[in-house]
Amino acid sequence: MYLMEKIVAANLKMNKTFPEIQEYIRDINDLSNENIVIIPTSIYVPYFLNKNYSVGVQDIEYNEFGEYTGSLSPKQVSSMGVKYTIVGHSERRKHYNETDDIINKKVEAGLNNNLKVILCVGETKEQRENNQTKDVIEKEILNDLKSISNLENVIIAYEPIWAIGTGLIPKADEIKEVSLLIKDVIKNINGSNIPVLYGGSVNDTNIKDIIRIEEIDGVLVGSASLNPSKLKVIINEVLK
Ligand code: PGA
């Protein structure tokens, strides 16, 4: 069986002051693998570049230039040497009312500008309880990737919304089931095999069990990644 290279993406979200981020950068200086993706708050991005790990941004605008005060252009991001962008994180969907239509445009804009796009999908607690998980995930993927045929640079992060920042995670079988579904949906779009990450309360103690799930090609880590030593434990488990 073809084994995909594993990925660890660290989403630092809107955390840390500048002195704290300088210390963080020093603490992770020994990381050396391009499949480690550090995703800081955008104002700090330049300080993470030209290291032996990859850098991503947490979101992009879909327009390339112009009157979009406060936004990050995919072209600007790519021209700085950033390799990845998250798109469709549930916090963007929730706090900024991002619809699948907007997310679809962002995925396209990211890919057009040579960024690898980590597209986040996931169900709410209520949807899971109503057995709608599979329908929700399939619908999000089909809508978010509408009219996009080259999925070579797309990575899907399965992030159950109820698992983000809560300490709760689905059972291994449930993660496996959704991951297989995602891979099937993608294969039906264009036959390609793309990485599927798991995200939601990943930490230095549960990582062993998560990464044992064969269908998972890596993790998207939020709060645990704010602590360099926890992040390193996770990286050592995933990329060993
Ligand atoms: P968490 O966040 O690890 O803090 O649950 C994950 C994410 O939002 O990507």
Residues whose N, C-alpha, C, O or C-beta is under 5 A from the ligand:
A	BS01	PGA	N11 A163 I164 G165 T166 G199 G200 S201 V202 L220 V221 G222 S223 A224
